Structures are given as structure tokens and as C-alpha cells.
């Protein structure tokens, strides 16, 4: 992968981690908390829109290139430009532990 300069990482994102809790009745409840803010280069990988019974369904996949963070995984999510994206893949694109390439998607 071609090296991404710091200047190209110009989009602010927040990575969140779910630490589930229980409600008053003992049922599990999501509890998303900020794990790490980061600057990212964001690339729109793909998008799709369909009509399902008169309801528009939109989906989009993005790549986020961020500085190295060893504890990011697919159980987390990204908040970017007011949107919530589910992380589907995290990897070190060139094996140098200098950057992470995160694939995340919006499914509305």
C-alpha cells in the first residue's frame, strides 16, 4: 500500500467500543463509549441504494486509514460526520505497524 501522509489524514473520527451493561430488569443493554479519537484518510469504497416495498435502503462501505492502534477490532464502530459505521475488517496493510486500514459500513 502506498504510504498515507499525515496531511492526507484530514477527517476526524471517533472509534467506539461497546461495554454492555444490564438494565433494571437484568436484560443486556449496549453501552457504546469512546475508545480512541483519530485522524483518518477516508475513501468511499462502494455504495448501493435499493427500494424495498416503498422504503429506500442505503448501504455504503468506506476505508479509513489511521495511525497504528493495536487494540482496534471488528467489535467496534466508527463515528464520522455524524454517521455510525460498523467495522467489518481491520488490518495492517503493509505489515509495518505504522498504519491501520479499517473497512466500515453504513447500513440504513
Order of alpha helices (4+ residues) and beta strands (2+ residues): beta-beta-beta-beta-beta-beta-beta-beta
